[in-house]
């Protein structure tokens, strides 16, 4: 009887050890995935834009950029954008994917719909505000701009994903900032 009890205990111990190893390995992969996901960033925005959305209406927009070498899958209600720090989940980005080194444009026209493009339920203020990107309620990236924004320009990272920002005389929603040679001035 002791021998059988010992075998049962040994079997349970081995099974639990394998499960722990699996969970630890899975957790490590999950952490790596989160690190990569946190690289998604606000890359360019236009708060007083004359860019036309798919309805041929002038609309503000925010461009997100995936600087990684892997596609980022956005699950429904996992990523959000806001212009109100008290509402981090003001606009959930619909389920989609952003290819490696790819861009996603969100029109900030207050329409809150999905047609050919994504349309957020808020507009950007030309008088300054904070734009923030969240993943699962965690702040990933944010931009604050003042009330001195110019009309018909955009503000973007000098090269996709770069830390430095420039004013673009010709906004480039959905197009690499590295292809743009229209820098007007550096933003501090």
N, C-alpha and C positions, 0 to 999 in steps of 0.2 A: 504494500500500500504506500509506503514511503517513497518507493521508487516511482510509482505512478504520479504521486503528488509532486515529486521533484521534476519529472518530465513535463507536467502541466505548467509548473512555474517557469521552467526553462523556456518552453514554447511561448508563453506570454511575454517573458523578458525579451526574447529575440524579436518577436513581432513588434513590441513597443519600440525597440531600438531601431528597427527598420523604418517604422513610421516616423520617429523623431528625425532620422537622417533624411527622409523624404521631405518632411516639413521644413527642416533647416535649409535644405537645398532649394526648395520652393521659395522660402522666405528670402534667400539670397537673390534669386532671380527676380522676385517681386521688388526688392530694394533697387536692383539694377534698373528695372523697368521704370520705377518712380524717378530715379535720377535722370534717365533719358527723357521722360515725360516732362520733367520740370524745366527742360531746356526750351520748350515752346515759349515764344516770347512775342511781345508787341514789337513790330518791326517798323511800322509806318502808320501815320494817322493824318486825317484832314478834317479839322473842326469847322472850317468855313469854306467848304469845297464847292467847286462848280463841276465836279465829276458827275456824270449822269449814271444813275442806276438803270436796271433793266426796264424800268417804266419811263425812261427818258426824263426823269426828274433829277434836279440837282440834289445831291445827298452827301452827307458826311460819311466817313468810313474809317474802319480800323483794319489793318493788315496784320495777320499773325504769321510767324515764320518758324519752321521746323529746321533747326540747324544741325540735326543729327544725320547720320548715314542710314537711318532706318525710318520706315513709315510710322507715323504716329496715328493710332486709331483713337478716335474720340467717341466714347460711348455716350449714349443719351444721358442727359442730366449729370454729367461728370465734370465738364468744363463750363465756366461761366465768365461773362464779361459784365462790368458795371461801370457806371459813372457816379455811383453813390456808395460811399464807404459803409453806410449802414445797411446796404442791401447787396452783399457779395454775390448773391445768386439772382440778380436782377434779370439777366438774360442767359439762358442755357444755350450753348452752342449745340445745334442738332448733331445727331450721330453722323459721322463722316470720317474721312481719313485725310491726312496731309502727307504727301510723299516726302521722302528724304530731300532736304534742301528746298522744300516747297512752301508755298504761300496759301493762305486762306483769307479772303476779304469778307468782312462783315459790314454791310451797309447799315449805318446808324441813322435810319430815317423814321423811326417810331412805328414801323408797320408790323413788327413781330410776326413774320411769316416766312415760309420757305416756298420760293418759286424756282426759278433757275438758280438764283442766288439766295444767300441768307440775309435776313433783314432783322436787326435788333429792335427791341421795344423801347429804345431811347434814342435821343439825338444828342450830338455833342454840342456843348456850349461854346460859342465863340468868345465868351467872357472868362474863360479859364475854368478848369476843373481837373479832377483826377480820373484817369481811366485805369482799371485794374483787371487782371486776368487771374482767375482762381481755378484750381483743380481740387475737387472733393472738399471744398471749403477752405483750402490752404492757398494763401497768396503766392502766386508764381512770379508775376511781373506787374509793374505799375509805372505810369507816367503821369506827371503833373505838369500842366501848362498854365500860363497866366493869361490875363485878359488882353495881352498885346499880340495875339495871333493874327497873322495876315490872311487876307482873303485870297482864295484860288491858288494856294500853295499847299504842300504837305510837309510834314515833319517826319524824318526817318533816320534810321541808323545809316551812317555813311556808307557802309557795306552791310549786307544782310548779316544780322547777328552781332555786329560790332557794338562797342560800348559808346562810341561817339555818335552824336546826332547832328544832322544838317537840315536846313530848309531847302526843299526841292521846288524850283520854279515850275517844273512840269511833274505833277504827281504821277506816281507809278503803281497804282493798286494792282496787286497780283503779279508784278514784274520785279525781278531782282533789282535791288538798289545798286548793285555792282555794275549793272548795265547802264545806269543813269549817269550822265555827265552834266547834270544841271544843278549843281549845288550853288545856292545863293549865298549862304553864310553858315558858319558853325554856331550851334546852340550850346550854351554853357549849362 
